[in-house]
Amino acid sequence: MTQVRMPKRKESGIDPAVNKNMAAVKRICCVGAGYVGGPTCSVIALKCPEIQVTVVDLSQSRIDAWNSDRLPIYEV
């Protein structure tokens, strides 16, 4: 098995999110509202209210379920 080792990041004391050379994330579009895309984007939307999160899916019923009061994802 091959493993890629990432170099350690230097601690510069500067938050990369406010780095002048980086663009701030303002919008995210997730393709797929299933068991990965739906929960992932819902957490991003909850934790980052300044980011506009859009989820698209081919299934209209899945999108309708996410927009309803009863979430389409259930895990015991």
SVG drawing of the C-alpha trace seen along z (x, -y; Angstrom):
<svg xmlns="http://www.w3.org/2000/svg" viewBox="-43 -41 50 43">
<polyline fill="none" stroke="black" stroke-width="0.4" points="0.0,0.0 1.3,-3.4 0.9,-6.2 1.3,-9.9 2.8,-11.9 1.9,-15.6 4.6,-18.0 4.0,-19.6 2.5,-23.1 4.5,-25.9 2.7,-27.7 2.8,-31.3 0.3,-32.7 -1.9,-33.9 -5.2,-32.3 -5.4,-31.1 -9.0,-32.3 -7.9,-35.9 -4.8,-35.6 -4.8,-38.4 -3.8,-36.0 -6.8,-33.7 -10.4,-34.4 -13.1,-34.0 -15.6,-31.3 -19.0,-32.8 -21.0,-30.1 -21.0,-26.3 -22.9,-24.1 -23.2,-20.4 -24.2,-17.9 -26.2,-15.2 -28.5,-15.3 -28.0,-11.7 -26.3,-10.3 -23.1,-12.3 -24.1,-15.5 -27.2,-16.3 -25.8,-16.0 -22.4,-17.5 -24.0,-20.6 -26.5,-20.9 -23.7,-21.1 -21.8,-23.6 -24.9,-25.7 -25.4,-25.5 -21.8,-26.3 -21.1,-28.9 -24.2,-31.1 -22.1,-33.6 -21.8,-31.0 -24.7,-30.4 -25.1,-26.7 -27.0,-25.2 -27.7,-21.4 -28.9,-20.1 -30.1,-16.6 -31.9,-14.9 -34.5,-13.5 -37.2,-16.1 -38.7,-14.0 -35.3,-14.0 -35.1,-17.8 -38.7,-18.1 -37.9,-15.8 -34.9,-18.0 -37.2,-21.0 -39.9,-19.4 -40.1,-19.1 -39.2,-15.4 -35.5,-14.8 -35.0,-12.0 -31.9,-10.6 -32.3,-8.2 -29.5,-6.3 -30.0,-4.1"/>
</svg>
